[in-house]
Amino acid sequence: MNISRLRNLVNRAWMAMKWKKSIYVALLLLALMIVPLSSRGQLGLDPCCAIISAGLNAISGLLKSVVAKPLSQIQQIEQQASSFEQQVVFPTTAINNARSVATQLQAQMGQINQLFRLPVNSATLPTPQQLEQSLLSHNPQLLAQVSQNYGAVYGTVMAPTDAPQPVRDLVDMSDAEAQAALKKAVELDALADVELAVADQINKQIQTAAPGSAPILEAQASAWLVRANAYTQSAMAEVLRVRSIDLANSGAQFKFNATDVNTLRNNTGQAMGHGAQ
């Protein structure tokens, strides 16, 4: 039975009780006004006492017949609603099982976090070690060091006198995208740390949350899941950019080769023309 029906039943009971009680009180007052105060019975009893006693008995009967039954029905309805909530809506067994699962997941997430933090550094020389340290730092504040350490390991763009301008442009673009991908990896590592911390916090809240707060926690987890998917899409986009640069470099090499062949053909034709003269 829903809350609105319960309210309607209580209101009807109260109105009926109020109406009948008002009638009895009015009759009692009317009787007191009509009966003379000085008259007494043969046994010395005041007639007012008999009237008051009758009125009190009537009120008592009214309370038993009109008020007690609706209150008993209301109590039964409340017991049924409480039983329905405990057995169907918020069953204690299911809630305890869910909290037990949350506790187990919390322990597993702790193990995953430890695995995620295992060191994977592999460089052995000083200069590559500095680059590797900045790349695996999970610290976006060290992004400025990525370019510096990258140049120390892979070198910078050659001087204009050492290579043609198209080659220098190709090398510069390749280095730029490589550094951008490495920096994005550092940012995604930092975001992964934040996501793990939030997941750990939500899981702890689930262990002690009241049943009514479950939808709120579920909405919060869904929002963070959307964020995690967005970060994944960002990582995929960076992978696509790296692959695109690789394909562009391959295409540029073919273009350079075609240009060299065309230049060689022209030079050969000119040389043969001078020889014929």
C-alpha positions as CSV (number, residue, x, y, z in Angstrom):
1,M,0.0,0.0,0.0
2,N,1.4,3.4,-1.0
3,I,1.9,6.5,1.1
4,S,-1.0,8.4,-0.4
5,R,-3.5,5.7,0.5
6,L,-2.2,5.7,4.0
7,R,-2.6,9.4,4.3
8,N,-6.2,9.3,3.0
9,L,-7.0,6.6,5.6
10,V,-5.6,8.6,8.4
11,N,-7.4,11.8,7.3
12,R,-10.8,10.0,7.1
13,A,-10.3,8.5,10.5
14,W,-9.3,11.8,12.0
15,M,-12.3,13.6,10.4
16,A,-14.7,11.0,11.6
17,M,-13.3,11.0,15.1
18,K,-13.3,14.8,15.2
19,W,-16.9,15.0,14.0
20,K,-18.4,12.5,16.4
21,K,-16.3,13.8,19.3
22,S,-17.7,17.3,18.6
23,I,-21.3,16.0,18.7
24,Y,-20.8,14.2,22.0
25,V,-19.1,17.2,23.6
26,A,-21.9,19.5,22.4
27,L,-24.6,17.1,23.9
28,L,-22.7,17.0,27.1
29,L,-22.5,20.8,27.4
30,L,-26.2,21.1,26.5
31,A,-27.2,18.7,29.2
32,L,-25.1,20.6,31.7
33,M,-26.9,23.8,30.8
34,I,-30.4,22.4,31.0
35,V,-30.1,20.5,34.3
36,P,-30.4,22.8,37.4
37,L,-27.3,22.8,39.5
38,S,-29.3,22.8,42.8
39,S,-31.4,19.7,42.2
40,R,-30.2,16.4,43.8
41,G,-31.6,12.9,43.8
42,Q,-33.2,11.1,46.7
43,L,-29.9,9.4,47.5
44,G,-28.0,12.8,47.5
45,L,-26.3,12.3,44.1
46,D,-25.9,15.2,41.8
47,P,-27.6,14.5,38.4
48,C,-24.7,16.3,36.7
49,C,-22.4,13.5,37.9
50,A,-24.5,10.9,36.1
51,I,-24.6,13.0,33.0
52,I,-20.8,13.6,33.0
53,S,-20.3,9.9,33.6
54,A,-22.6,9.0,30.7
55,G,-20.8,11.5,28.5
56,L,-17.4,10.1,29.5
57,N,-18.6,6.6,28.8
58,A,-19.8,7.7,25.4
59,I,-16.5,9.4,24.6
60,S,-14.7,6.2,25.7
61,G,-16.8,4.1,23.5
62,L,-16.3,6.6,20.6
63,L,-12.5,6.3,21.1
64,K,-12.7,2.5,21.1
65,S,-15.0,2.2,18.0
66,V,-14.0,5.1,15.8
67,V,-10.3,5.8,16.7
68,A,-8.9,2.4,17.8
69,K,-9.9,0.5,14.6
70,P,-8.4,3.0,12.1
71,L,-5.2,3.2,14.3
72,S,-5.0,-0.6,14.2
73,Q,-5.3,-0.6,10.5
74,I,-2.7,2.1,10.1
75,Q,-0.3,0.1,12.3
76,Q,-0.9,-3.0,10.1
77,I,-0.2,-0.9,7.0
78,E,3.0,0.4,8.4
79,Q,4.1,-3.1,9.3
80,Q,3.3,-4.3,5.8
81,A,5.2,-1.4,4.3
82,S,8.2,-2.0,6.5
83,S,8.2,-5.7,5.7
84,F,8.0,-5.0,2.0
85,E,11.0,-2.6,2.2
86,Q,13.0,-5.1,4.2
87,Q,12.2,-8.2,2.0
88,V,11.8,-6.7,-1.5
89,V,13.1,-3.2,-1.9
90,F,16.1,-3.3,0.4
91,P,16.7,-6.9,1.4
92,T,19.2,-7.2,4.2
93,T,20.8,-10.3,2.7
94,A,21.4,-8.7,-0.7
95,I,22.8,-5.6,0.9
96,N,25.3,-7.5,3.0
97,N,26.3,-9.6,-0.1
98,A,26.9,-6.4,-2.1
99,R,29.0,-5.0,0.7
100,S,31.0,-8.2,0.9
101,V,31.6,-8.1,-2.9
102,A,32.7,-4.4,-2.6
103,T,35.2,-5.4,0.1
104,Q,36.6,-8.1,-2.1
105,L,36.9,-5.7,-5.0
106,Q,38.6,-3.2,-2.8
107,A,41.3,-5.8,-2.0
108,Q,41.7,-6.7,-5.7
109,M,42.0,-3.1,-6.7
110,G,44.7,-2.6,-4.1
111,Q,46.6,-5.5,-5.8
112,I,46.1,-4.0,-9.2
113,N,47.4,-0.6,-8.0
114,Q,50.5,-2.3,-6.7
115,L,51.0,-4.0,-10.1
116,F,50.5,-0.7,-11.8
117,R,53.2,0.8,-9.7
118,L,55.9,-1.8,-10.5
119,P,59.0,-0.2,-12.0
120,V,59.7,-0.8,-15.6
121,N,62.7,1.4,-16.1
122,S,65.2,-0.4,-18.5
123,A,67.7,2.2,-19.8
124,T,71.3,1.7,-18.7
125,L,73.1,4.8,-20.0
126,P,72.9,8.2,-18.2
127,T,71.3,10.2,-21.1
128,P,68.6,7.6,-22.0
129,Q,67.9,7.1,-18.3
130,Q,67.1,10.8,-17.9
131,L,64.6,10.6,-20.9
132,E,63.1,7.4,-19.6
133,Q,62.7,8.9,-16.1
134,S,60.8,11.9,-17.4
135,L,58.6,9.7,-19.6
136,L,57.7,7.3,-16.8
137,S,57.3,10.0,-14.1
138,H,53.5,10.3,-14.3
139,N,54.1,13.9,-13.6
140,P,52.8,16.5,-16.2
141,Q,55.1,19.1,-14.5
142,L,58.1,17.5,-16.1
143,L,56.8,17.8,-19.7
144,A,59.4,20.6,-20.4
145,Q,62.1,18.1,-19.7
146,V,60.8,15.7,-22.3
147,S,61.9,17.9,-25.3
148,Q,65.3,18.5,-23.7
149,N,66.0,14.9,-22.9
150,Y,64.6,13.8,-26.3
151,G,67.0,16.1,-28.1
152,A,69.9,14.8,-26.0
153,V,69.2,11.2,-27.1
154,Y,67.8,11.6,-30.6
155,G,69.5,14.8,-31.6
156,T,68.0,18.0,-33.0
157,V,67.1,19.2,-36.5
158,M,70.3,19.4,-38.7
159,A,71.7,22.8,-39.8
160,P,70.6,24.3,-43.1
161,T,74.0,23.6,-44.6
162,D,73.9,19.9,-43.7
163,A,70.6,18.9,-45.4
164,P,68.1,20.2,-47.9
165,Q,65.1,22.2,-46.5
166,P,62.5,19.4,-47.4
167,V,64.5,16.9,-45.4
168,R,64.9,19.3,-42.5
169,D,61.1,19.9,-42.5
170,L,60.4,16.2,-42.5
171,V,62.8,15.6,-39.6
172,D,61.3,18.5,-37.6
173,M,57.7,17.2,-38.1
174,S,58.7,13.7,-37.1
175,D,60.4,14.9,-34.0
176,A,57.5,17.1,-33.1
177,E,54.9,14.4,-33.3
178,A,57.2,11.9,-31.5
179,Q,57.6,14.4,-28.6
180,A,53.9,15.2,-28.6
181,A,53.0,11.5,-28.3
182,L,55.5,11.0,-25.5
183,K,54.1,14.0,-23.6
184,K,50.6,12.8,-24.1
185,A,51.6,9.4,-22.6
186,V,52.8,11.2,-19.5
187,E,49.5,13.1,-19.2
188,L,47.5,9.9,-19.7
189,D,49.6,8.2,-16.9
190,A,48.7,11.0,-14.6
191,L,45.1,10.8,-15.5
192,A,45.1,7.0,-14.9
193,D,46.4,7.7,-11.4
194,V,43.5,10.1,-10.8
195,E,41.0,7.5,-12.2
196,L,42.4,4.8,-9.9
197,A,42.2,7.0,-6.9
198,V,38.5,8.0,-7.7
199,A,37.6,4.3,-8.3
200,D,39.1,3.4,-4.9
201,Q,37.2,6.2,-3.2
202,I,33.9,5.2,-4.8
203,N,34.5,1.6,-3.8
204,K,35.1,2.6,-0.2
205,Q,31.9,4.6,-0.2
206,I,29.9,1.6,-1.5
207,Q,31.1,-0.5,1.5
208,T,29.5,1.9,4.0
209,A,26.8,3.5,1.9
210,A,23.1,3.4,2.9
211,P,20.8,1.7,0.4
212,G,19.2,4.9,-0.6
213,S,22.5,6.4,-1.7
214,A,23.3,3.6,-4.2
215,P,21.8,5.6,-7.2
216,I,24.0,8.6,-6.3
217,L,27.2,6.5,-6.2
218,E,26.1,4.7,-9.4
219,A,25.7,8.1,-11.2
220,Q,29.1,9.2,-9.9
221,A,30.7,6.0,-11.2
222,S,29.0,6.4,-14.5
223,A,30.3,10.0,-14.9
224,W,33.9,8.9,-14.2
225,L,33.5,6.0,-16.6
226,V,32.6,8.5,-19.3
227,R,35.7,10.5,-18.4
228,A,37.8,7.3,-18.6
229,N,36.4,6.6,-22.1
230,A,37.2,10.1,-23.2
231,Y,40.8,9.7,-22.0
232,T,41.0,6.4,-23.9
233,Q,39.7,8.1,-27.1
234,S,42.4,10.8,-26.6
235,A,45.1,8.1,-26.4
236,M,43.7,6.4,-29.6
237,A,43.8,9.8,-31.3
238,E,47.4,10.2,-30.4
239,V,48.2,6.7,-31.7
240,L,46.5,7.6,-35.0
241,R,48.6,10.8,-35.3
242,V,51.8,8.9,-34.8
243,R,50.8,6.3,-37.4
244,S,49.8,9.1,-39.8
245,I,53.2,10.8,-39.4
246,D,54.8,7.4,-40.1
247,L,52.8,7.1,-43.3
248,A,53.6,10.7,-44.2
249,N,57.3,10.0,-43.8
250,S,57.1,7.0,-46.0
251,G,55.2,9.0,-48.6
252,A,57.8,11.8,-48.4
253,Q,60.6,9.3,-48.9
254,F,59.0,8.2,-52.2
255,K,58.5,11.8,-53.2
256,F,62.2,12.5,-52.5
257,N,63.2,9.5,-54.5
258,A,61.1,10.6,-57.4
259,T,62.6,14.0,-57.2
260,D,66.1,12.6,-57.2
261,V,65.3,10.3,-60.2
262,N,64.0,13.3,-62.1
263,T,67.0,15.4,-61.2
264,L,69.3,12.5,-62.2
265,R,67.5,12.1,-65.5
266,N,67.9,15.8,-66.3
267,N,71.5,15.8,-65.3
268,T,72.1,12.7,-67.5
269,G,70.4,14.3,-70.5
270,Q,72.5,17.5,-70.1
271,A,75.7,15.5,-69.8
272,M,74.9,13.5,-72.9
273,G,74.0,16.7,-74.8
274,H,77.4,18.2,-73.9
275,G,79.2,14.9,-74.9
276,A,77.5,15.0,-78.3
277,Q,78.8,18.4,-78.9
